[in-house]
Amino acid sequence: MLPRMKHLRVVSVVGVILILLISIFAVEISSTVPAELELSKALAVVTVQETNVTFTGIVKEISDTKLLVERTVKGKVEFTEFVLDKPNEKIKTGDKVKVSYTRKEGKNIAMKVTPVISKKISKKIL
């Protein structure tokens, strides 16, 4: 019976060592997966996010695909060019407009162009 007891002890010790090794590897694997997952989520949020900006000024040029708007900021005149998705027949040169746009690939893409009605004109209409 003595050799059988030694065999049982050896098998038990090997089994305990295997269980400890498996638990160590399981902890290492589980600790690295969330870090990679969080990094990919953070990258996804950054790439999806776009900036929408509103711009008010006077139309200097308009075509079916482009819009050039002038505005004055702190005494300086700025011209900004926008790309139009579709032609806008309501807007003419000289009109005051409000442009909602986003920047994509270095271009200003106009999402919405609406004429601005001054307060003096709106009071006369009412």
Buried (B, 14 or more C-beta within 10 A) or exposed (E): EEEEEEEEEEEEEEEEEEEEEEEEEEEEEEEEEEEEEEEEEEEEEEEEEEEEEEBEBBBBEBEEEEBBBEBEEEEEEEEBEBEBEEEBEEBEEEBBBBBEBEEEEEEBBBEEBEEEEEEEEEEEEE
